[in-house]
């Protein structure tokens, strides 16, 4: 069983240009289609719904820039990479503000084209996943693109609502895989600059020497390999939101330059002293404790206070265990549709394992686990055999140590709801009995924080008095 290859549409009125782009991308396992005019492109977008479009700005007497808003307004809109002539960076910035994912200046390097198109395809897949999940979550509480009804997530939703319209800088903390970028996008969507661009950059995903070029842009010849001028993320995000992921991995030298941009609201591209005004909202994220990095002199204290007007901490999945089965159901539906399967259910045994596991990789790990299970299942139900062995074995150990019951009175289905509540109530009660009513020991056995377990006891109506 294999996934459908992403579709990439190449729109250029020059046959030689289309041929060159096709040759550069044909080894990347895409379905490549071409169009010479906007009319041809529009017909292809309507029928094939491509994942990404490589669109030249100038198409004979037509304008790719004018076509952008129409593309962006379509259902399941593709990610658009705009091609501009050298020296037309102003058009590139305008294109991003109109909804383009990224841009390339001609002539461009083949590797640069491949990386940019791959990022565009991946971005479309993420947006498509989120949209599908929102449509399919009939019984699960959601907040924009965020999923979950646990007390911990409701606190996150409350903070988002309070800070979104203020324009203050927000620092999102939490373990890897908890969904920090989704939170940043939701803040932007509800903000006063929601019509502006949302530009994201992972500060840990590239060498330090390239980070400043990506942030501030560069002029042609600014360094070896700088064959064209490039607009940086700050400039591209002007009038919108710049999301700096893994800000704790930024070098001290780059931190100083970012602080200066935030204070003076101007930047200089590498290779020039020409100041450029910029007005952006900064949302940053890290899985590190920046206070510790400050004490080790690895992070600037003055930058920290610029970034952290409001701190929003995302809980790990193990601290919102009541959301696990709802998320699993959503991912199950999503991947069943992707791989062309009928609606799948999750067996009672598999659901028990999912609940018992501690999920060190958080929502990202759960998503990968469910995708694997959907691919491996041969029936209409995800069973214990479809789950990764390392997850099932660790969960079994926890259940055995807690003397988990062999069976639960009400069977699980993919609908969960009342069945899930009954199972959680019985399972947690068994663990507490095993620990003599000691909440702290039971929390350790369940892989939860004590406070999270206390919230869960209140939520499930377990009114017994337990010791700490």
C-alpha positions, 0 to 999 in steps of 0.5 A, spaced: 500 500 500 503 506 497 501 513 498 499 517 492 505 521 489 504 529 490 502 533 484 506 539 482 504 544 477 509 548 473 506 554 470 511 558 465 510 560 458 517 558 456 517 551 454 524 551 455 523 553 462 518 548 463 523 543 461 528 545 465 524 545 472 521 538 470 528 535 469 530 538 476 524 535 479 523 528 475 527 524 480 523 527 486 517 522 486 512 527 484 506 527 479 509 533 474 504 537 470 505 543 465 501 549 463 503 555 459 497 559 460 493 561 466 487 558 463 491 551 462 493 552 469 486 553 472 483 547 468 489 543 471 488 546 478 480 545 478 481 537 476 487 535 479 488 539 485 495 539 485 499 540 492 504 545 489 504 550 483 511 553 481 508 559 478 512 564 473 510 572 475 510 574 467 506 569 463 506 573 456 501 578 457 498 575 463 500 576 470 502 570 475 501 575 481 494 577 479 492 569 479 495 568 486 489 571 490 484 566 486 489 560 487 489 562 495 482 562 495 480 555 492 478 549 497 485 545 498 489 551 495 496 549 493 502 551 496 505 556 490 512 558 489 513 564 485 519 565 480 521 572 479 527 575 475 533 577 478 532 584 481 524 583 482 525 582 490 519 587 491 514 583 487 517 577 491 515 580 497 508 582 494 507 575 492 508 572 499 503 577 502 498 575 497 499 568 499 505 565 496 509 560 500 516 562 497 519 565 491 525 563 487 529 568 483 532 566 476 537 564 475 536 559 481 540 553 483 537 546 482 538 544 489 535 550 491 529 549 487 528 542 489 528 544 497 523 549 496 518 545 492 519 539 497 518 544 503 512 547 499 509 540 498 510 538 505 507 545 507 500 543 503 500 536 506 500 539 513 495 544 512 491 539 508 491 534 514 489 540 519 483 541 515 481 534 514 481 533 521 477 539 523 472 537 518 472 530 521 472 531 528 465 531 530 465 529 537 472 532 539 473 538 542 477 543 537 480 550 537 482 552 530 487 547 528 488 544 535 485 538 538 483 536 545 478 538 551 482 536 557 483 541 562 490 543 560 488 544 553 483 549 555 488 553 559 492 553 552 485 555 549 484 561 554 491 564 553 491 564 546 484 568 546 487 573 551 493 574 547 491 574 540 489 581 539 494 584 543 500 584 539 505 582 544 511 577 543 509 570 545 514 565 547 511 558 546 515 552 550 514 545 551 517 538 549 518 536 541 512 534 538 507 538 542 504 542 536 508 549 538 507 551 531 500 550 530 499 554 537 503 560 533 498 559 527 492 559 531 495 566 535 496 569 528 489 567 525 486 570 531 490 576 531 489 583 528 495 582 522 491 575 520 491 578 513 498 579 513 503 573 512 505 568 517 512 566 516 516 560 520 523 559 520 526 553 524 533 556 527 535 549 529 534 546 522 540 549 518 547 551 520 549 557 524 552 561 518 546 560 514 541 563 519 542 570 518 542 570 511 535 566 512 533 572 517 535 578 514 536 576 507 543 578 503 545 581 497 548 578 491 556 577 492 555 577 500 558 571 501 560 565 497 554 562 493 550 568 494 549 568 486 542 573 487 539 577 492 534 574 497 529 577 501 529 574 509 524 572 513 523 578 517 522 582 511 517 577 508 513 577 514 513 585 514 505 586 516 504 579 519 507 574 524 514 571 524 515 564 528 522 563 530 522 555 532 527 552 536 529 559 538 534 556 544 538 554 538 540 560 535 547 563 536 549 568 541 551 573 535 545 572 531 541 573 538 544 580 538 542 582 531 535 579 532 535 584 538 537 590 534 532 589 529 526 588 534 528 594 538 530 599 532 524 595 527 529 596 521 534 591 518 540 590 513 541 585 508 547 581 509 552 585 504 549 592 505 548 598 510 541 600 507 536 600 512 529 597 511 524 598 515 520 592 518 514 591 522 512 584 525 509 580 530 514 575 533 512 568 536 518 564 538 518 557 541 523 552 544 523 545 547 529 548 552 528 552 559 531 559 556 532 561 564 537 555 564 540 557 558 541 565 560 545 562 567 549 558 562 550 565 558 548 561 552 542 566 551 541 573 552 537 575 558 535 582 554 532 578 548 529 573 552 524 579 555 523 581 548 520 575 546 517 573 553 512 578 554 507 572 555 509 565 556 505 559 553 507 552 556 504 546 552 503 540 556 506 534 554 501 528 551 502 524 558 499 530 562 493 530 557 491 523 557 484 524 556 485 527 549 489 521 547 484 517 544 480 522 541 487 524 537 488 517 535 481 517 532 482 523 528 488 520 526 485 514 524 480 517 520 485 521 516 490 516 514 484 511 512 482 516 507 489 517 505 490 510 504 483 509 501 481 504 506 474 504 509 473 507 516 477 503 521 475 502 528 480 501 534 480 495 538 479 495 546 486 492 547 489 497 542 486 503 546 488 500 552 495 500 550 495 507 547 492 510 554 498 506 558 503 509 554 507 515 556 508 518 549 515 521 549 514 524 542 508 527 544 502 528 538 507 527 533 509 520 535 502 518 536 500 521 529 506 516 526 504 510 530 497 511 528 499 512 521 503 505 521 497 501 524 493 504 519 498 501 513 499 495 517 492 493 518 488 488 514 481 488 516 477 493 519 480 494 526 486 496 528 489 491 533 494 490 538 499 487 533 498 493 528 502 497 534 509 498 534 512 493 539 516 498 543 510 501 544 506 495 546 511 492 550 512 498 554 505 499 555 504 492 557 509 493 563 506 499 566 499 495 566 502 489 569 505 493 574 499 496 576 495 489 576 490 492 570 484 488 569 484 483 564 477 485 561 473 492 561 466 491 562 464 496 556 468 494 549 472 500 545 470 502 538 473 508 534 467 512 537 470 512 544 466 517 548 462 513 554 466 507 553 473 511 554 470 514 560 468 507 563 475 504 561 479 510 564 475 510 571 476 503 572 483 503 570 485 509 574 481 506 580 485 499 579 492 503 579 490 507 586 488 501 589 494 497 587 498 503 590 494 503 597 490 510 595 497 514 594 496 519 588 503 520 588 505 513 587 499 512 582 501 518 578 508 515 577 505 508 575 501 511 570 506 516 567 503 522 569 504 528 574 501 528 580 497 534 579 494 531 572 492 525 576 488 529 581 485 533 575 483 527 572 480 524 578 476 530 579 474 529 571 472 522 572 468 523 579 472 519 583 470 522 590 474 517 594 479 521 599 486 519 597 493 520 600 499 524 597 
